[in-house]
Amino acid sequence: MSISGNIAFYLFYNQHFYKYNISSKNEYQKLKQYFRSEKVDYDLIIRNLIGTNKNSHNSILIYNKDKVMPVKFDEVALFYTQYEITHVICLNKKAYTVTQSLEELESLTKDIFFRVNRQYLVNRAAVKDAEAYFHRKYVVNVLVDYPEKIIVSKNRVSAFFSWLTQ
């Protein structure tokens, strides 16, 4: 390959245009080697563009006595807080505590769980039904035995029903 004159090479990267003037084969080889050494993960770019990142979390670590157990979000019925401690109840009816706050868990589980009020995050798969309660509120009945009423606050009812139909 012989290069006669200057060749302009343009690159758009990180919202900036870069212009390279190549005037010799040596400069061309250096530039080619530079871009060859960087492997672009096109799958990651596509996943980020369409919002399906494979690196998103699908489980949580639960510390139980001297053990650490990964539990998939699909196996969790609900998260709740009581006395500033976050608890989890699994679909197999086992209960644990977790170190994350409900806000952190909500950001990790946006599609699967719904924040019905300040205390509860409920898994769609664990919702048995919802029944009317006082003043446009609803009580969520879950598949696991839970002694407290899980009340959907009246300003979240329409979002809750929309989430259930997704």
Secondary structure, 3 states (H helix, E strand, C coil): CCCCCCEEEEEEECCEEEEEEECCHHHHHHHHHHHHHCCCCHHHHHHHHHCCCCCCCCEEEEEECCEEEEEEHHHEEEEEEECCEEEEEECCCCEEEECCCHHHHHHHCCCCEEECCCCEEEEHHHEEEEEECCCCCEEEEECCCCCCCEEECCCCHHHHHHHHHC
